């Protein structure tokens, strides 16, 4: 199977991976956390698309929660 023939599930996984890698290029921690949360959301969707892979879903949903805490509730 070639790259252009991949399934939607794999494309979501590749997109999640790409956004995650890009997030680590951010110099500003707020931008990193926001982009990382987007990547984690794609990974959560990917986990459900893989016939419900709970380790992927739980770990990435937890990271989203941590990012939200530091972005909106943690006082400097």
OpenMM code with the backbone's topology and positions (N, CA, C; nanometers):
from openmm import Vec3, app, unit

residues = "UNK UNK UNK UNK UNK UNK UNK UNK UNK UNK UNK UNK UNK UNK UNK UNK UNK UNK UNK UNK UNK UNK UNK UNK UNK UNK UNK UNK UNK UNK UNK UNK UNK UNK UNK UNK UNK UNK UNK UNK UNK UNK UNK UNK UNK UNK UNK UNK UNK UNK UNK UNK UNK UNK UNK UNK UNK UNK UNK UNK UNK UNK UNK UNK UNK UNK UNK UNK UNK UNK UNK UNK UNK UNK UNK UNK".split()
positions = [
    Vec3(0.0855, -0.1180, 0.0000),
    Vec3(0.0000, 0.0000, 0.0000),
    Vec3(0.0895, 0.1234, 0.0000),
    Vec3(0.0675, 0.2132, -0.0937),
    Vec3(0.1452, 0.3359, -0.1028),
    Vec3(0.0925, 0.4430, -0.0094),
    Vec3(0.1702, 0.5497, 0.0051),
    Vec3(0.1333, 0.6578, 0.0966),
    Vec3(-0.0005, 0.7195, 0.0587),
    Vec3(-0.0265, 0.7362, -0.0701),
    Vec3(-0.1513, 0.7983, -0.1143),
    Vec3(-0.2711, 0.7063, -0.0978),
    Vec3(-0.2464, 0.5791, -0.0732),
    Vec3(-0.3546, 0.4825, -0.0585),
    Vec3(-0.3858, 0.4519, 0.0884),
    Vec3(-0.3333, 0.5304, 0.1788),
    Vec3(-0.3541, 0.5032, 0.3209),
    Vec3(-0.4986, 0.5287, 0.3603),
    Vec3(-0.5393, 0.4685, 0.4667),
    Vec3(-0.6742, 0.4847, 0.5175),
    Vec3(-0.6868, 0.6132, 0.5987),
    Vec3(-0.8087, 0.6545, 0.6212),
    Vec3(-0.8346, 0.7763, 0.6978),
    Vec3(-0.7741, 0.7666, 0.8379),
    Vec3(-0.7795, 0.6487, 0.8981),
    Vec3(-0.7226, 0.6303, 1.0313),
    Vec3(-0.5742, 0.6619, 1.0317),
    Vec3(-0.5034, 0.6102, 0.9343),
    Vec3(-0.3595, 0.6361, 0.9268),
    Vec3(-0.3306, 0.7830, 0.9002),
    Vec3(-0.4132, 0.8461, 0.8189),
    Vec3(-0.3927, 0.9887, 0.7912),
    Vec3(-0.4093, 1.0727, 0.9175),
    Vec3(-0.5079, 1.0389, 1.0007),
    Vec3(-0.5261, 1.1101, 1.1272),
    Vec3(-0.4042, 1.0872, 1.2169),
    Vec3(-0.3532, 0.9664, 1.2184),
    Vec3(-0.2336, 0.9356, 1.2969),
    Vec3(-0.1129, 1.0140, 1.2491),
    Vec3(-0.0941, 1.0201, 1.1180),
    Vec3(0.0176, 1.0983, 1.0620),
    Vec3(0.0013, 1.2470, 1.0924),
    Vec3(-0.1210, 1.2974, 1.0828),
    Vec3(-0.1464, 1.4383, 1.1117),
    Vec3(-0.1167, 1.4679, 1.2588),
    Vec3(-0.1602, 1.3800, 1.3481),
    Vec3(-0.1331, 1.3967, 1.4909),
    Vec3(0.0170, 1.3999, 1.5168),
    Vec3(0.0897, 1.3093, 1.4537),
    Vec3(0.2342, 1.3032, 1.4704),
    Vec3(0.3012, 1.4307, 1.4198),
    Vec3(0.2573, 1.4799, 1.3046),
    Vec3(0.3160, 1.6000, 1.2466),
    Vec3(0.2913, 1.7225, 1.3351),
    Vec3(0.1682, 1.7391, 1.3822),
    Vec3(0.1368, 1.8535, 1.4688),
    Vec3(0.2146, 1.8431, 1.5996),
    Vec3(0.2288, 1.7222, 1.6533),
    Vec3(0.3057, 1.7035, 1.7757),
    Vec3(0.4509, 1.7453, 1.7558),
    Vec3(0.5108, 1.7008, 1.6470),
    Vec3(0.6499, 1.7379, 1.6191),
    Vec3(0.6655, 1.8884, 1.6012),
    Vec3(0.5725, 1.9504, 1.5316),
    Vec3(0.5780, 2.0955, 1.5116),
    Vec3(0.5626, 2.1681, 1.6448),
    Vec3(0.4800, 2.1149, 1.7332),
    Vec3(0.4584, 2.1816, 1.8622),
    Vec3(0.5889, 2.1944, 1.9403),
    Vec3(0.6782, 2.0990, 1.9272),
    Vec3(0.8039, 2.1045, 2.0007),
    Vec3(0.9048, 2.2013, 1.9399),
    Vec3(0.8713, 2.2612, 1.8279),
    Vec3(0.9563, 2.3644, 1.7689),
    Vec3(0.9226, 2.5038, 1.8223),
    Vec3(0.8138, 2.5140, 1.8977),
    Vec3(0.7705, 2.6433, 1.9504),
    Vec3(0.8638, 2.6893, 2.0622),
    Vec3(0.8991, 2.8171, 2.0592),
    Vec3(0.9827, 2.8740, 2.1649),
    Vec3(0.8979, 2.9223, 2.2822),
    Vec3(0.7789, 2.9679, 2.2543),
    Vec3(0.6879, 3.0167, 2.3580),
    Vec3(0.6093, 2.8980, 2.4151),
    Vec3(0.6157, 2.8795, 2.5463),
    Vec3(0.5524, 2.7644, 2.6100),
    Vec3(0.4013, 2.7642, 2.5910),
    Vec3(0.3385, 2.8815, 2.5846),
    Vec3(0.1928, 2.8864, 2.5627),
    Vec3(0.1581, 2.8328, 2.4242),
    Vec3(0.2349, 2.8724, 2.3227),
    Vec3(0.2099, 2.8212, 2.1881),
    Vec3(0.2360, 2.6709, 2.1822),
    Vec3(0.3408, 2.6266, 2.2509),
    Vec3(0.3707, 2.4839, 2.2537),
    Vec3(0.2532, 2.4069, 2.3134),
    Vec3(0.2018, 2.4533, 2.4266),
    Vec3(0.0905, 2.3830, 2.4927),
    Vec3(-0.0365, 2.3849, 2.4081),
    Vec3(-0.0633, 2.4956, 2.3411),
    Vec3(-0.1834, 2.5029, 2.2571),
    Vec3(-0.1726, 2.4070, 2.1391),
    Vec3(-0.0597, 2.4099, 2.0704),
    Vec3(-0.0419, 2.3228, 1.9541),
    Vec3(-0.0327, 2.1766, 1.9972),
    Vec3(0.0302, 2.1521, 2.1108),
    Vec3(0.0379, 2.0165, 2.1637),
    Vec3(-0.1008, 1.9635, 2.1969),
    Vec3(-0.1885, 2.0492, 2.2473),
    Vec3(-0.3259, 2.0077, 2.2769),
    Vec3(-0.4003, 1.9688, 2.1499),
    Vec3(-0.3767, 2.0422, 2.0420),
    Vec3(-0.4374, 2.0067, 1.9134),
    Vec3(-0.3878, 1.8693, 1.8694),
    Vec3(-0.2586, 1.8461, 1.8815),
    Vec3(-0.2022, 1.7161, 1.8446),
    Vec3(-0.2629, 1.6051, 1.9300),
    Vec3(-0.2763, 1.6304, 2.0594),
    Vec3(-0.3353, 1.5305, 2.1489),
    Vec3(-0.4804, 1.5012, 2.1115),
    Vec3(-0.5532, 1.6049, 2.0700),
    Vec3(-0.6919, 1.5835, 2.0274),
    Vec3(-0.6962, 1.4924, 1.9042),
    Vec3(-0.6030, 1.5130, 1.8116),
    Vec3(-0.5948, 1.4235, 1.6953),
    Vec3(-0.5604, 1.2815, 1.7399),
    Vec3(-0.4710, 1.2689, 1.8392),
    Vec3(-0.4367, 1.1358, 1.8887),
    Vec3(-0.5546, 1.0688, 1.9584),
    Vec3(-0.6366, 1.1453, 2.0283),
    Vec3(-0.7568, 1.0883, 2.0902),
    Vec3(-0.8504, 1.0359, 1.9807),
    Vec3(-0.8707, 1.1164, 1.8771),
    Vec3(-0.9538, 1.0718, 1.7642),
    Vec3(-0.8937, 0.9468, 1.7006),
    Vec3(-0.7624, 0.9460, 1.6835),
    Vec3(-0.6918, 0.8315, 1.6272),
    Vec3(-0.7129, 0.7071, 1.7142),
    Vec3(-0.7077, 0.7247, 1.8461),
    Vec3(-0.7295, 0.6123, 1.9369),
    Vec3(-0.8683, 0.5518, 1.9215),
    Vec3(-0.9690, 0.6365, 1.9026),
    Vec3(-1.1043, 0.5846, 1.8795),
    Vec3(-1.1166, 0.5190, 1.7423),
    Vec3(-1.0445, 0.5725, 1.6448),
    Vec3(-1.0500, 0.5145, 1.5102),
    Vec3(-0.9799, 0.3791, 1.5032),
    Vec3(-0.8916, 0.3519, 1.5967),
    Vec3(-0.8211, 0.2229, 1.6007),
    Vec3(-0.9006, 0.1176, 1.6780),
    Vec3(-1.0290, 0.1218, 1.6699),
    Vec3(-1.1162, 0.0295, 1.7441),
    Vec3(-1.0948, 0.0470, 1.8939),
    Vec3(-1.0890, 0.1718, 1.9359),
    Vec3(-1.0787, 0.2142, 2.0751),
    Vec3(-0.9523, 0.1616, 2.1435),
    Vec3(-0.8439, 0.2325, 2.1204),
    Vec3(-0.7165, 0.2026, 2.1851),
    Vec3(-0.7055, 0.2896, 2.3101),
    Vec3(-0.7430, 0.2335, 2.4251),
    Vec3(-0.7517, 0.3102, 2.5487),
    Vec3(-0.6198, 0.3721, 2.5937),
    Vec3(-0.5052, 0.3065, 2.5784),
    Vec3(-0.3812, 0.3728, 2.6205),
    Vec3(-0.3548, 0.5040, 2.5453),
    Vec3(-0.3849, 0.5076, 2.4174),
    Vec3(-0.3668, 0.6302, 2.3379),
    Vec3(-0.4678, 0.7350, 2.3819),
    Vec3(-0.5907, 0.6946, 2.4013),
    Vec3(-0.6978, 0.7881, 2.4386),
    Vec3(-0.6731, 0.8475, 2.5775),
    Vec3(-0.6456, 0.7624, 2.6745),
    Vec3(-0.6289, 0.8090, 2.8119),
    Vec3(-0.5064, 0.8986, 2.8269),
    Vec3(-0.3942, 0.8566, 2.7704),
    Vec3(-0.2720, 0.9364, 2.7865),
    Vec3(-0.2854, 1.0727, 2.7201),
    Vec3(-0.3417, 1.0790, 2.6019),
    Vec3(-0.3520, 1.2065, 2.5325),
    Vec3(-0.4626, 1.2952, 2.5889),
    Vec3(-0.5713, 1.2371, 2.6350),
    Vec3(-0.6744, 1.3163, 2.7014),
    Vec3(-0.6191, 1.3755, 2.8307),
    Vec3(-0.5356, 1.2996, 2.9010),
    Vec3(-0.4725, 1.3507, 3.0230),
    Vec3(-0.3785, 1.4668, 2.9927),
    Vec3(-0.3024, 1.4557, 2.8857),
    Vec3(-0.2114, 1.5636, 2.8466),
    Vec3(-0.2904, 1.6893, 2.8104),
    Vec3(-0.4037, 1.6724, 2.7432),
    Vec3(-0.4895, 1.7883, 2.7131),
    Vec3(-0.5326, 1.8554, 2.8430),
    Vec3(-0.5747, 1.7761, 2.9409),
    Vec3(-0.6149, 1.8306, 3.0699),
    Vec3(-0.5010, 1.9055, 3.1385),
    Vec3(-0.3819, 1.8494, 3.1349),
    Vec3(-0.2650, 1.9156, 3.1941),
    Vec3(-0.2360, 2.0466, 3.1224),
    Vec3(-0.2409, 2.0442, 2.9896),
    Vec3(-0.2168, 2.1670, 2.9127),
    Vec3(-0.3207, 2.2739, 2.9446),
    Vec3(-0.4462, 2.2346, 2.9553),
    Vec3(-0.5521, 2.3309, 2.9889),
    Vec3(-0.5275, 2.3905, 3.1273),
    Vec3(-0.4885, 2.3068, 3.2215),
    Vec3(-0.4595, 2.3559, 3.3563),
    Vec3(-0.3507, 2.4632, 3.3518),
    Vec3(-0.2395, 2.4346, 3.2846),
    Vec3(-0.1291, 2.5301, 3.2812),
    Vec3(-0.1602, 2.6525, 3.1952),
    Vec3(-0.2433, 2.6367, 3.0947),
    Vec3(-0.2773, 2.7516, 3.0092),
    Vec3(-0.3762, 2.8465, 3.0752),
    Vec3(-0.4716, 2.7927, 3.1509),
    Vec3(-0.5827, 2.8771, 3.1965),
    Vec3(-0.5967, 2.8890, 3.3484),
    Vec3(-0.5458, 2.7948, 3.4247),
    Vec3(-0.5720, 2.7970, 3.5685),
    Vec3(-0.4490, 2.8208, 3.6546),
    Vec3(-0.3333, 2.7842, 3.6062),
    Vec3(-0.2100, 2.8011, 3.6842),
    Vec3(-0.1699, 2.9483, 3.6809),
    Vec3(-0.1554, 3.0052, 3.7984),
    Vec3(-0.1124, 3.1445, 3.8095),
    Vec3(0.0396, 3.1503, 3.8143),
    Vec3(0.0949, 3.2488, 3.7469),
    Vec3(0.2416, 3.2617, 3.7444),
    Vec3(0.2926, 3.3218, 3.8705),
] * unit.nanometer
topology = app.Topology()
chain = topology.addChain("A")
for resn in residues:
    res = topology.addResidue(resn, chain)
    for name in ("N", "CA", "C"):
        topology.addAtom(name, app.Element.getBySymbol(name[0]), res)
